[in-house]
Amino acid sequence: MNPQVLELVNAAASGKRPHFFGDADVDRLLAIVWAMAGELAVTRERLDTLERLLAERAVVQRSDIDAYRPNAEAARERGEWQMEYIARLLRVLQQELDTLRASGAKDSGV
């Protein structure tokens, strides 16, 4: 993953974060957010397909988008984007984990 992206993803927000997963409503909300994230990821791939085809042909039909299969370079770029996207989505959880690990290290005298 791009080191600059990792730096941005791991940048800590100021102040305390709220406690997550404390009740079922939070779990349901998280499920909704993940469903939306999945939809957005699909939309982003379709947009990428459209942009690539427009550049190649200047005219695109829906069947072209549905039939598009990325070449190795496009697949690599998409994979990189997906990893960065997931890291952004999980940023809050990663920061909370980092905070817990840091406080555990302090508590254990490490």
Residue pairs with C-beta under 8 A, 6 or more apart in sequence:
1 80
1 83
1 84
1 87
2 80
2 84
5 84
5 87
6 87
9 84
9 87
9 88
9 91
9 94
10 91
10 94
10 95
10 98
12 95
12 98
12 99
13 95
17 92
17 95
17 96
17 99
20 26
20 30
20 92
20 93
20 96
21 27
21 30
34 89
37 85
37 89
41 82
41 85
44 81
44 85
45 78
46 65
48 74
48 78
49 65
49 68
49 70
50 60
50 65
52 68
52 74
53 60
53 64
53 65
53 68
54 60
57 64
70 78
87 94
